[in-house]
Amino acid sequence: MLFRKREASSSHGEILKILRPLSVLLGAILSGSCVSWCAIYSFWIAARLFHSVPAARAADAIGQIILLPGRLFLSRFESADQSSSLANPMLFALINGTLLGLLVYLLLRWLLPRFSQRAKL
């Protein structure tokens, strides 16, 4: 019975080692999708909040930069013109959010070990 508890606790630790990166990845994809959705509607959000054309255009420019990975990805498979994100905005936000989430996740996996190595020195 004692051995079973030890096995269960060790398998519990192994499960946590698998679930932590997976939860970070899913959180990054969810955050990227929310940011992408806001970037799609950034012109209208800024126009509503600031009541200013320059602010709306600046928000739209920032939104276009955020949506660049999705546009580049879709241009490989179909014609991604300027209105492609408006044809099905939720699908485009999910595709772009997944790409942004993967990019953030890979950057975190690359940067965090470097910071921990510097802290040990």
KAUR-V382787 format. One record per residue. N is the residue number from 0. RES is the residue in three letters. PHI is phi in radians with two decimals (none if undefined). OMEGA is omega in whole degrees, 0 to 359 (none if undefined). D_FIRST is the distance of its C-alpha to the first C-alpha in whole Angstrom. Layout:
# KAUR-V382787
n & res & phi & omega & d_first
N & RES & PHI & OMEGA & D_FIRST
N & RES & PHI & OMEGA & D_FIRST
This chain:
# KAUR-V382787
n & res & phi & omega & d_first
0 & MET & none & 178 & 0
1 & LEU & -1.15 & 180 & 4
2 & PHE & -1.17 & 179 & 5
3 & ARG & -1.16 & 179 & 5
4 & LYS & -1.16 & 179 & 7
5 & ARG & -1.16 & 178 & 9
6 & GLU & -1.11 & 180 & 10
7 & ALA & -1.15 & 180 & 11
8 & SER & -1.22 & 178 & 13
9 & SER & -1.23 & 177 & 14
10 & SER & -1.23 & 176 & 15
11 & HIS & -1.12 & 177 & 16
12 & GLY & -1.14 & 178 & 19
13 & GLU & -1.18 & 178 & 20
14 & ILE & -1.13 & 178 & 21
15 & LEU & -1.13 & 177 & 23
16 & LYS & -1.12 & 178 & 25
17 & ILE & -1.43 & 186 & 26
18 & LEU & -1.31 & 180 & 27
19 & ARG & -1.08 & 178 & 29
20 & PRO & -1.11 & 179 & 31
21 & LEU & -1.15 & 178 & 31
22 & SER & -1.21 & 176 & 32
23 & VAL & -1.15 & 179 & 35
24 & LEU & -1.10 & 179 & 36
25 & LEU & -1.14 & 176 & 36
26 & GLY & -1.14 & 178 & 38
27 & ALA & -1.17 & 178 & 40
28 & ILE & -1.18 & 178 & 41
29 & LEU & -1.11 & 178 & 42
30 & SER & -1.13 & 178 & 44
31 & GLY & -1.10 & 178 & 46
32 & SER & -1.18 & 178 & 47
33 & CYS & -1.15 & 178 & 48
34 & VAL & -1.14 & 179 & 50
35 & SER & -1.16 & 178 & 51
36 & TRP & -1.09 & 177 & 52
37 & CYS & -1.15 & 179 & 54
38 & ALA & -1.21 & 178 & 56
39 & ILE & -1.12 & 182 & 57
40 & TYR & -1.76 & 185 & 58
41 & SER & -1.10 & 180 & 59
42 & PHE & -1.09 & 183 & 63
43 & TRP & -1.26 & 177 & 63
44 & ILE & -1.13 & 181 & 60
45 & ALA & -1.18 & 179 & 63
46 & ALA & -1.12 & 179 & 66
47 & ARG & -1.24 & 184 & 64
48 & LEU & -1.36 & 190 & 63
49 & PHE & -1.79 & 180 & 66
50 & HIS & 0.92 & 183 & 69
51 & SER & -2.47 & 179 & 70
52 & VAL & -1.18 & 178 & 71
53 & PRO & -1.06 & 178 & 70
54 & ALA & -1.18 & 179 & 67
55 & ALA & -1.16 & 178 & 66
56 & ARG & -1.20 & 177 & 67
57 & ALA & -1.14 & 178 & 65
58 & ALA & -1.13 & 178 & 62
59 & ASP & -1.15 & 178 & 63
60 & ALA & -1.14 & 177 & 63
61 & ILE & -1.13 & 178 & 60
62 & GLY & -1.10 & 179 & 58
63 & GLN & -1.15 & 177 & 60
64 & ILE & -1.18 & 179 & 58
65 & ILE & -1.14 & 182 & 55
66 & LEU & -1.47 & 182 & 55
67 & LEU & -1.04 & 179 & 56
68 & PRO & -1.04 & 179 & 53
69 & GLY & -1.16 & 179 & 53
70 & ARG & -1.15 & 179 & 57
71 & LEU & -1.15 & 179 & 57
72 & PHE & -1.14 & 181 & 54
73 & LEU & -1.26 & 178 & 56
74 & SER & -1.19 & 177 & 59
75 & ARG & -1.28 & 187 & 57
76 & PHE & -1.96 & 180 & 57
77 & GLU & -2.65 & 179 & 59
78 & SER & -1.35 & 180 & 62
79 & ALA & -1.78 & 177 & 61
80 & ASP & -1.51 & 186 & 64
81 & GLN & -1.18 & 183 & 64
82 & SER & -1.69 & 183 & 64
83 & SER & -1.15 & 179 & 61
84 & SER & -1.30 & 180 & 58
85 & LEU & -1.52 & 179 & 60
86 & ALA & -1.16 & 176 & 60
87 & ASN & -2.53 & 189 & 56
88 & PRO & -1.16 & 181 & 55
89 & MET & -1.23 & 177 & 52
90 & LEU & -1.13 & 178 & 51
91 & PHE & -1.11 & 178 & 53
92 & ALA & -1.14 & 178 & 51
93 & LEU & -1.19 & 179 & 47
94 & ILE & -1.14 & 180 & 48
95 & ASN & -1.17 & 178 & 50
96 & GLY & -1.11 & 177 & 47
97 & THR & -1.13 & 179 & 44
98 & LEU & -1.14 & 178 & 47
99 & LEU & -1.13 & 179 & 47
100 & GLY & -1.09 & 177 & 43
101 & LEU & -1.12 & 179 & 42
102 & LEU & -1.12 & 179 & 45
103 & VAL & -1.12 & 180 & 44
104 & TYR & -1.09 & 180 & 40
105 & LEU & -1.16 & 176 & 41
106 & LEU & -1.14 & 177 & 44
107 & LEU & -1.14 & 179 & 41
108 & ARG & -1.12 & 181 & 38
109 & TRP & -1.45 & 185 & 41
110 & LEU & -1.45 & 186 & 42
111 & LEU & -1.11 & 175 & 39
112 & PRO & -1.10 & 179 & 38
113 & ARG & -1.20 & 178 & 42
114 & PHE & -1.19 & 179 & 42
115 & SER & -1.21 & 177 & 38
116 & GLN & -1.22 & 178 & 40
117 & ARG & -1.20 & 179 & 43
118 & ALA & -1.20 & 179 & 41
119 & LYS & -1.26 & 180 & 40
120 & LEU & -1.28 & none & 43
